[in-house]
Amino acid sequence: MATPQDDQIRPVSERREPESESVRHQGNSLRTRDNLSVDARRRCSAAGNAAKARKATAFAASVAPVIDDIRAQGITSDAAIARELEARGIPSPRGGKCWWPNQVARIERLIRASAVT
């Protein structure tokens, strides 16, 4: 009787679904843009861009109260706000420790844009 570990030991090429065989026999590899139609690529790209925009807007909304608090203390320049965000240990948009003034400006632009819509 086969165990789950036996399935993990087999190469990925043997675990693929049978319909992927036809793609590989045609000389194309799986998960490439070469075996997608132009329309499918556009749809996937649009979906990916929309997901990135939702994530960016959600991050901006989570940081907005902190930026408002910093501005209430009299710190107004993007560079000074970036330094204060670092000092408070707030992770940057990509999860790092370092903030840059352009990141603050982009977040404020997103906050204004989401408030308008």
DRENTORKOL-3810 file (N, C-alpha, C; in nm, 4 decimals):
REM DRENTORKOL-3810
@n.u->0.0845; n.v->-0.1179; n.w->0.0000; ca.u->0.0000; ca.v->0.0000; ca.w->0.0000; c.u->0.0889; c.v->0.1241; c.w->0.0000
@n.u->0.0544; n.v->0.2218; n.w->-0.0834; ca.u->0.1334; ca.v->0.3447; ca.w->-0.0926; c.u->0.1028; c.v->0.4357; c.w->0.0255
@n.u->0.2049; n.v->0.4981; n.w->0.0754; ca.u->0.1895; ca.v->0.5930; ca.w->0.1859; c.u->0.2024; c.v->0.7344; c.w->0.1318
@n.u->0.1585; n.v->0.8337; n.w->0.2077; ca.u->0.1751; ca.v->0.9727; ca.w->0.1615; c.u->0.3204; c.v->1.0092; c.w->0.1362
@n.u->0.4125; n.v->0.9490; n.w->0.2113; ca.u->0.5533; ca.v->0.9781; ca.w->0.1910; c.u->0.6011; c.v->0.9287; c.w->0.0546
@n.u->0.5449; n.v->0.8148; n.w->0.0081; ca.u->0.5823; ca.v->0.7636; ca.w->-0.1233; c.u->0.5468; c.v->0.8637; c.w->-0.2323
@n.u->0.4327; n.v->0.9298; n.w->-0.2175; ca.u->0.3907; ca.v->1.0291; ca.w->-0.3157; c.u->0.4855; c.v->1.1484; c.w->-0.3166
@n.u->0.5376; n.v->1.1856; n.w->-0.2004; ca.u->0.6283; ca.v->1.2984; ca.w->-0.1928; c.u->0.7655; c.v->1.2648; c.w->-0.2491
@n.u->0.8023; n.v->1.1364; n.w->-0.2468; ca.u->0.9328; ca.v->1.0955; ca.w->-0.2958; c.u->0.9364; c.v->1.0949; c.w->-0.4477
@n.u->0.8223; n.v->1.0656; n.w->-0.5111; ca.u->0.8181; ca.v->1.0622; ca.w->-0.6569; c.u->0.8488; c.v->1.1997; c.w->-0.7147
@n.u->0.9148; n.v->1.2059; n.w->-0.8280; ca.u->0.9424; ca.v->1.3352; ca.w->-0.8912; c.u->0.8134; c.v->1.4078; c.w->-0.9266
@n.u->0.8210; n.v->1.5382; n.w->-0.9286; ca.u->0.7042; ca.v->1.6204; ca.w->-0.9609; c.u->0.6510; c.v->1.5844; c.w->-1.0987
@n.u->0.7402; n.v->1.5532; n.w->-1.1913; ca.u->0.6965; ca.v->1.5214; ca.w->-1.3272; c.u->0.6044; c.v->1.3999; c.w->-1.3297
@n.u->0.6200; n.v->1.3079; n.w->-1.2351; ca.u->0.5324; ca.v->1.1914; ca.w->-1.2293; c.u->0.4023; c.v->1.2205; c.w->-1.1562
@n.u->0.3988; n.v->1.3271; n.w->-1.0769; ca.u->0.2792; ca.v->1.3589; ca.w->-0.9999; c.u->0.1867; c.v->1.4550; c.w->-1.0721
@n.u->0.2288; n.v->1.5069; n.w->-1.1851; ca.u->0.1459; ca.v->1.6016; ca.w->-1.2594; c.u->0.0204; c.v->1.5349; c.w->-1.3104
@n.u->-0.0794; n.v->1.6178; n.w->-1.3353; ca.u->-0.2054; ca.v->1.5662; ca.w->-1.3884; c.u->-0.1862; c.v->1.5210; c.w->-1.5332
@n.u->-0.2628; n.v->1.4228; n.w->-1.5767; ca.u->-0.2456; ca.v->1.3696; ca.w->-1.7131; c.u->-0.2636; c.v->1.4742; c.w->-1.8223
@n.u->-0.3532; n.v->1.5728; n.w->-1.8032; ca.u->-0.3743; ca.v->1.6710; ca.w->-1.9102; c.u->-0.2516; c.v->1.7585; c.w->-1.9327
@n.u->-0.1632; n.v->1.7666; n.w->-1.8327; ca.u->-0.0420; ca.v->1.8452; ca.w->-1.8518; c.u->0.0557; c.v->1.7743; c.w->-1.9442
@n.u->0.0353; n.v->1.6454; n.w->-1.9638; ca.u->0.1233; ca.v->1.5688; ca.w->-2.0526; c.u->0.1193; c.v->1.6241; c.w->-2.1945
@n.u->0.0009; n.v->1.6603; n.w->-2.2427; ca.u->-0.0087; ca.v->1.7096; ca.w->-2.3798; c.u->0.0677; c.v->1.8401; c.w->-2.3956
@n.u->0.0662; n.v->1.9238; n.w->-2.2948; ca.u->0.1393; ca.v->2.0506; ca.w->-2.3010; c.u->0.2886; c.v->2.0229; c.w->-2.3075
@n.u->0.3353; n.v->1.9302; n.w->-2.2250; ca.u->0.4786; ca.v->1.9003; ca.w->-2.2241; c.u->0.5228; c.v->1.8327; c.w->-2.3537
@n.u->0.4367; n.v->1.7495; n.w->-2.4135; ca.u->0.4738; ca.v->1.6829; ca.w->-2.5378; c.u->0.4800; c.v->1.7812; c.w->-2.6538
@n.u->0.4120; n.v->1.8932; n.w->-2.6424; ca.u->0.4178; ca.v->1.9952; ca.w->-2.7468; c.u->0.5435; c.v->2.0792; c.w->-2.7343
@n.u->0.6207; n.v->2.0591; n.w->-2.6306; ca.u->0.7448; ca.v->2.1335; ca.w->-2.6140; c.u->0.7307; c.v->2.2544; c.w->-2.5230
@n.u->0.6123; n.v->2.2786; n.w->-2.4709; ca.u->0.5918; ca.v->2.3912; ca.w->-2.3800; c.u->0.6034; c.v->2.3440; c.w->-2.2359
@n.u->0.6546; n.v->2.4303; n.w->-2.1520; ca.u->0.6549; ca.v->2.3974; ca.w->-2.0102; c.u->0.5282; c.v->2.4545; c.w->-1.9474
@n.u->0.4924; n.v->2.4037; n.w->-1.8337; ca.u->0.3736; ca.v->2.4529; ca.w->-1.7652; c.u->0.4030; c.v->2.5853; c.w->-1.6972
@n.u->0.2973; n.v->2.6595; n.w->-1.6688; ca.u->0.3052; ca.v->2.7848; ca.w->-1.5957; c.u->0.3946; c.v->2.8883; c.w->-1.6639
@n.u->0.3850; n.v->2.8983; n.w->-1.7918; ca.u->0.4562; ca.v->3.0034; ca.w->-1.8628; c.u->0.3559; c.v->3.0862; c.w->-1.9403
@n.u->0.3941; n.v->3.2061; n.w->-1.9738; ca.u->0.3031; ca.v->3.2899; ca.w->-2.0501; c.u->0.2952; c.v->3.2470; c.w->-2.1954
@n.u->0.3884; n.v->3.1602; n.w->-2.2385; ca.u->0.3873; ca.v->3.1160; ca.w->-2.3776; c.u->0.2681; c.v->3.0270; c.w->-2.4099
@n.u->0.2143; n.v->2.9567; n.w->-2.3105; ca.u->0.1008; ca.v->2.8706; ca.w->-2.3411; c.u->-0.0309; c.v->2.9320; c.w->-2.2944
@n.u->-0.0352; n.v->3.0659; n.w->-2.2883; ca.u->-0.1588; ca.v->3.1392; ca.w->-2.2614; c.u->-0.1905; c.v->3.2283; c.w->-2.3798
@n.u->-0.3183; n.v->3.2464; n.w->-2.4078; ca.u->-0.3556; ca.v->3.3367; ca.w->-2.5160; c.u->-0.3328; c.v->3.4809; c.w->-2.4709
@n.u->-0.3306; n.v->3.5712; n.w->-2.5651; ca.u->-0.3109; ca.v->3.7126; ca.w->-2.5334; c.u->-0.4223; c.v->3.7609; c.w->-2.4410
@n.u->-0.5446; n.v->3.7188; n.w->-2.4695; ca.u->-0.6576; ca.v->3.7584; ca.w->-2.3857; c.u->-0.6426; c.v->3.7043; c.w->-2.2438
@n.u->-0.5984; n.v->3.5804; n.w->-2.2314; ca.u->-0.5793; ca.v->3.5212; ca.w->-2.0988; c.u->-0.4694; c.v->3.5937; c.w->-2.0227
@n.u->-0.3619; n.v->3.6311; n.w->-2.0920; ca.u->-0.2547; ca.v->3.7068; ca.w->-2.0270; c.u->-0.3049; c.v->3.8410; c.w->-1.9763
@n.u->-0.3867; n.v->3.9074; n.w->-2.0582; ca.u->-0.4407; ca.v->4.0378; ca.w->-2.0165; c.u->-0.5314; c.v->4.0229; c.w->-1.8940
@n.u->-0.6159; n.v->3.9191; n.w->-1.8947; ca.u->-0.7043; ca.v->3.8969; ca.w->-1.7805; c.u->-0.6246; c.v->3.8670; c.w->-1.6535
@n.u->-0.5233; n.v->3.7835; n.w->-1.6672; ca.u->-0.4408; ca.v->3.7488; ca.w->-1.5510; c.u->-0.3655; c.v->3.8707; c.w->-1.5010
@n.u->-0.3142; n.v->3.9497; n.w->-1.5918; ca.u->-0.2419; ca.v->4.0699; ca.w->-1.5535; c.u->-0.3339; c.v->4.1689; c.w->-1.4831
@n.u->-0.4531; n.v->4.1868; n.w->-1.5366; ca.u->-0.5494; ca.v->4.2783; ca.w->-1.4746; c.u->-0.5898; c.v->4.2288; c.w->-1.3360
@n.u->-0.6099; n.v->4.0990; n.w->-1.3224; ca.u->-0.6462; ca.v->4.0431; ca.w->-1.1914; c.u->-0.5324; c.v->4.0614; c.w->-1.0915
@n.u->-0.4093; n.v->4.0391; n.w->-1.1362; ca.u->-0.2944; ca.v->4.0579; ca.w->-1.0482; c.u->-0.2777; c.v->4.2025; c.w->-1.0065
@n.u->-0.2949; n.v->4.2946; n.w->-1.1017; ca.u->-0.2842; ca.v->4.4365; ca.w->-1.0697; c.u->-0.3929; c.v->4.4806; c.w->-0.9727
@n.u->-0.5137; n.v->4.4279; n.w->-0.9905; ca.u->-0.6234; ca.v->4.4623; ca.w->-0.8994; c.u->-0.5945; c.v->4.4108; c.w->-0.7585
@n.u->-0.5371; n.v->4.2918; n.w->-0.7488; ca.u->-0.5028; ca.v->4.2369; ca.w->-0.6175; c.u->-0.3953; c.v->4.3212; c.w->-0.5500
@n.u->-0.2954; n.v->4.3653; n.w->-0.6264; ca.u->-0.1902; ca.v->4.4516; ca.w->-0.5704; c.u->-0.2493; c.v->4.5838; c.w->-0.5224
@n.u->-0.3418; n.v->4.6397; n.w->-0.6001; ca.u->-0.4040; ca.v->4.7668; ca.w->-0.5622; c.u->-0.4855; c.v->4.7517; c.w->-0.4343
@n.u->-0.5596; n.v->4.6413; n.w->-0.4214; ca.u->-0.6363; ca.v->4.6175; ca.w->-0.2977; c.u->-0.5437; c.v->4.6045; c.w->-0.1772
@n.u->-0.4343; n.v->4.5335; n.w->-0.1953; ca.u->-0.3389; ca.v->4.5150; ca.w->-0.0860; c.u->-0.2754; c.v->4.6485; c.w->-0.0468
@n.u->-0.2394; n.v->4.7298; n.w->-0.1450; ca.u->-0.1782; ca.v->4.8600; ca.w->-0.1174; c.u->-0.2766; c.v->4.9523; c.w->-0.0461
@n.u->-0.4021; n.v->4.9516; n.w->-0.0891; ca.u->-0.5034; ca.v->5.0357; ca.w->-0.0260; c.u->-0.5294; c.v->4.9913; c.w->0.1175
@n.u->-0.5320; n.v->4.8605; n.w->0.1401; ca.u->-0.5523; ca.v->4.8095; ca.w->0.2761; c.u->-0.4353; c.v->4.8483; c.w->0.3660
@n.u->-0.3124; n.v->4.8408; n.w->0.3130; ca.u->-0.1957; ca.v->4.8795; ca.w->0.3920; c.u->-0.2004; c.v->5.0286; c.w->0.4236
@n.u->-0.2346; n.v->5.1089; n.w->0.3235; ca.u->-0.2427; ca.v->5.2540; ca.w->0.3445; c.u->-0.3466; c.v->5.2867; c.w->0.4506
@n.u->-0.4595; n.v->5.2171; n.w->0.4479; ca.u->-0.5638; ca.v->5.2412; ca.w->0.5480; c.u->-0.5167; c.v->5.2023; c.w->0.6877
@n.u->-0.4328; n.v->5.0999; n.w->0.6977; ca.u->-0.3850; ca.v->5.0583; ca.w->0.8305; c.u->-0.2798; c.v->5.1539; c.w->0.8859
@n.u->-0.2054; n.v->5.2213; n.w->0.7987; ca.u->-0.0997; ca.v->5.3126; ca.w->0.8428; c.u->-0.1518; c.v->5.4564; c.w->0.8555
@n.u->-0.2645; n.v->5.4855; n.w->0.7962; ca.u->-0.3182; ca.v->5.6222; ca.w->0.7960; c.u->-0.3345; c.v->5.6809; c.w->0.9357
@n.u->-0.3887; n.v->5.6091; n.w->1.0337; ca.u->-0.4013; ca.v->5.6687; ca.w->1.1673; c.u->-0.2663; c.v->5.7039; c.w->1.2305
@n.u->-0.1656; n.v->5.6239; n.w->1.2024; ca.u->-0.0322; ca.v->5.6517; ca.w->1.2565; c.u->0.0237; c.v->5.7788; c.w->1.1931
@n.u->0.0078; n.v->5.7912; n.w->1.0625; ca.u->0.0566; ca.v->5.9115; ca.w->0.9932; c.u->-0.0205; c.v->6.0338; c.w->1.0415
@n.u->-0.1512; n.v->6.0202; n.w->1.0628; ca.u->-0.2297; ca.v->6.1321; ca.w->1.1159; c.u->-0.1801; c.v->6.1726; c.w->1.2547
@n.u->-0.1472; n.v->6.0752; n.w->1.3375; ca.u->-0.0944; ca.v->6.1030; ca.w->1.4711; c.u->0.0397; c.v->6.1758; c.w->1.4624
@n.u->0.1252; n.v->6.1331; n.w->1.3702; ca.u->0.2559; ca.v->6.1982; ca.w->1.3519; c.u->0.2362; c.v->6.3414; c.w->1.3050
@n.u->0.1451; n.v->6.3629; n.w->1.2106; ca.u->0.1179; ca.v->6.4999; ca.w->1.1633; c.u->0.0609; c.v->6.5870; c.w->1.2752
@n.u->-0.0195; n.v->6.5273; n.w->1.3643; ca.u->-0.0762; ca.v->6.6032; ca.w->1.4766; c.u->0.0329; c.v->6.6503; c.w->1.5722
@n.u->0.1459; n.v->6.5814; n.w->1.5742; ca.u->0.2581; ca.v->6.6222; ca.w->1.6588; c.u->0.3397; c.v->6.7345; c.w->1.5957
@n.u->0.3037; n.v->6.7747; n.w->1.4745; ca.u->0.3726; ca.v->6.8843; ca.w->1.4087; c.u->0.4777; c.v->6.8405; c.w->1.3086
@n.u->0.4911; n.v->6.7120; n.w->1.2871; ca.u->0.5868; ca.v->6.6607; ca.w->1.1891; c.u->0.5137; c.v->6.6539; c.w->1.0551
@n.u->0.5601; n.v->6.7334; n.w->0.9582; ca.u->0.4831; ca.v->6.7449; ca.w->0.8341; c.u->0.5552; c.v->6.6975; c.w->0.7094
@n.u->0.6882; n.v->6.6989; n.w->0.7056; ca.u->0.7565; ca.v->6.6591; ca.w->0.5821; c.u->0.7550; c.v->6.5066; c.w->0.5687
@n.u->0.7563; n.v->6.4619; n.w->0.4451; ca.u->0.7552; ca.v->6.3181; ca.w->0.4194; c.u->0.8790; c.v->6.2499; c.w->0.4786
@n.u->0.9940; n.v->6.3163; n.w->0.4687; ca.u->1.1182; ca.v->6.2585; ca.w->0.5227; c.u->1.1100; c.v->6.2438; c.w->0.6743
@n.u->1.0570; n.v->6.3443; n.w->0.7411; ca.u->1.0452; ca.v->6.3385; ca.w->0.8869; c.u->0.9424; c.v->6.2323; c.w->0.9287
@n.u->0.8344; n.v->6.2208; n.w->0.8536; ca.u->0.7344; ca.v->6.1178; ca.w->0.8830; c.u->0.7958; c.v->5.9792; c.w->0.8638
@n.u->0.8766; n.v->5.9623; n.w->0.7584; ca.u->0.9431; ca.v->5.8340; ca.w->0.7342; c.u->1.0361; c.v->5.7991; c.w->0.8509
@n.u->1.1115; n.v->5.8976; n.w->0.8999; ca.u->1.1999; ca.v->5.8733; ca.w->1.0156; c.u->1.1196; c.v->5.8346; c.w->1.1387
@n.u->1.0062; n.v->5.8997; n.w->1.1600; ca.u->0.9232; ca.v->5.8700; ca.w->1.2762; c.u->0.8598; c.v->5.7306; c.w->1.2658
@n.u->0.8184; n.v->5.6916; n.w->1.1457; ca.u->0.7640; ca.v->5.5569; ca.w->1.1266; c.u->0.8706; c.v->5.4520; c.w->1.1574
@n.u->0.9940; n.v->5.4778; n.w->1.1153; ca.u->1.1044; ca.v->5.3869; ca.w->1.1486; c.u->1.1261; c.v->5.3810; c.w->1.2991
@n.u->1.1239; n.v->5.4985; n.w->1.3629; ca.u->1.1472; ca.v->5.5046; ca.w->1.5072; c.u->1.0383; c.v->5.4289; c.w->1.5836
@n.u->0.9166; n.v->5.4305; n.w->1.5329; ca.u->0.8063; ca.v->5.3592; ca.w->1.5985; c.u->0.8041; c.v->5.2102; c.w->1.5649
@n.u->0.8888; n.v->5.1686; n.w->1.4726; ca.u->0.8960; ca.v->5.0268; ca.w->1.4381; c.u->0.7839; c.v->4.9782; c.w->1.3481
@n.u->0.7213; n.v->5.0700; n.w->1.2755; ca.u->0.6138; ca.v->5.0334; ca.w->1.1829; c.u->0.6781; c.v->4.9728; c.w->1.0574
@n.u->0.6391; n.v->4.8523; n.w->1.0171; ca.u->0.6985; ca.v->4.7934; ca.w->0.8962; c.u->0.6608; c.v->4.8716; c.w->0.7710
@n.u->0.7540; n.v->4.8788; n.w->0.6789; ca.u->0.7307; ca.v->4.9495; ca.w->0.5526; c.u->0.6341; c.v->4.8690; c.w->0.4652
@n.u->0.5901; n.v->4.9242; n.w->0.3512; ca.u->0.4935; ca.v->4.8530; ca.w->0.2672; c.u->0.5363; c.v->4.7125; c.w->0.2273
@n.u->0.6646; n.v->4.6898; n.w->0.2124; ca.u->0.7111; ca.v->4.5560; ca.w->0.1750; c.u->0.7587; c.v->4.4753; c.w->0.2956
@n.u->0.7312; n.v->4.5251; n.w->0.4149; ca.u->0.7644; ca.v->4.4500; ca.w->0.5353; c.u->0.9005; c.v->4.4793; c.w->0.5939
@n.u->0.9742; n.v->4.5716; n.w->0.5348; ca.u->1.1075; ca.v->4.6046; ca.w->0.5845; c.u->1.1043; c.v->4.7038; c.w->0.6988
@n.u->1.2229; n.v->4.7406; n.w->0.7449; ca.u->1.2342; ca.v->4.8346; ca.w->0.8563; c.u->1.2557; c.v->4.9778; c.w->0.8098
@n.u->1.3017; n.v->4.9944; n.w->0.6876; ca.u->1.3406; ca.v->5.1257; ca.w->0.6373; c.u->1.2263; c.v->5.1915; c.w->0.5593
@n.u->1.1967; n.v->5.3151; n.w->0.5950; ca.u->1.0950; ca.v->5.3940; ca.w->0.5250; c.u->1.1646; c.v->5.5023; c.w->0.4438
@n.u->1.1056; n.v->5.5362; n.w->0.3303; ca.u->1.1565; ca.v->5.6422; ca.w->0.2433; c.u->1.0458; c.v->5.7454; c.w->0.2228
@n.u->1.0845; n.v->5.8703; n.w->0.2007; ca.u->0.9832; ca.v->5.9750; ca.w->0.1817; c.u->0.8842; c.v->5.9455; c.w->0.0691
@n.u->0.9312; n.v->5.8847; n.w->-0.0404; ca.u->0.8388; ca.v->5.8564; ca.w->-0.1504; c.u->0.7338; c.v->5.7530; c.w->-0.1097
@n.u->0.7656; n.v->5.6627; n.w->-0.0172; ca.u->0.6665; ca.v->5.5666; ca.w->0.0312; c.u->0.5562; c.v->5.6392; c.w->0.1084
@n.u->0.5968; n.v->5.7360; n.w->0.1902; ca.u->0.4987; ca.v->5.8146; ca.w->0.2658; c.u->0.4091; c.v->5.8920; c.w->0.1694
@n.u->0.4699; n.v->5.9526; n.w->0.0675; ca.u->0.3923; ca.v->6.0295; ca.w->-0.0304; c.u->0.2930; c.v->5.9405; c.w->-0.1041
@n.u->0.3353; n.v->5.8207; n.w->-0.1420; ca.u->0.2453; ca.v->5.7293; ca.w->-0.2128; c.u->0.1307; c.v->5.6846; c.w->-0.1233
@n.u->0.1612; n.v->5.6574; n.w->0.0024; ca.u->0.0557; ca.v->5.6158; ca.w->0.0955; c.u->-0.0454; c.v->5.7283; c.w->0.1138
@n.u->0.0027; n.v->5.8516; n.w->0.1278; ca.u->-0.0900; ca.v->5.9639; ca.w->0.1425; c.u->-0.1735; c.v->5.9837; c.w->0.0172
@n.u->-0.1126; n.v->5.9600; n.w->-0.1002; ca.u->-0.1886; ca.v->5.9689; ca.w->-0.2253; c.u->-0.2981; c.v->5.8624; c.w->-0.2293
@n.u->-0.2657; n.v->5.7409; n.w->-0.1861; ca.u->-0.3658; ca.v->5.6338; ca.w->-0.1818; c.u->-0.4779; c.v->5.6668; c.w->-0.0842
@n.u->-0.4424; n.v->5.7245; n.w->0.0293; ca.u->-0.5436; ca.v->5.7607; ca.w->0.1297; c.u->-0.6387; c.v->5.8649; c.w->0.0722
@n.u->-0.5827; n.v->5.9668; n.w->0.0045; ca.u->-0.6674; ca.v->6.0706; ca.w->-0.0560; c.u->-0.7553; c.v->6.0116; c.w->-0.1655
@n.u->-0.6973; n.v->5.9237; n.w->-0.2478; ca.u->-0.7740; ca.v->5.8648; ca.w->-0.3586; c.u->-0.8874; c.v->5.7757; c.w->-0.3066
@n.u->-0.8617; n.v->5.6998; n.w->-0.2012; ca.u->-0.9669; ca.v->5.6119; ca.w->-0.1480; c.u->-1.0727; c.v->5.6913; c.w->-0.0737
@n.u->-1.0373; n.v->5.8082; n.w->-0.0213; ca.u->-1.1356; ca.v->5.8927; ca.w->0.0462; c.u->-1.2299; c.v->5.9583; c.w->-0.0545
@n.u->-1.1791; n.v->5.9837; n.w->-0.1747; ca.u->-1.2591; ca.v->6.0478; ca.w->-0.2788; c.u->-1.3586; c.v->5.9480; c.w->-0.3376
@n.u->-1.3150; n.v->5.8223; n.w->-0.3560; ca.u->-1.4028; ca.v->5.7244; ca.w->-0.4217; c.u->-1.5005; c.v->5.6618; c.w->-0.3272
END
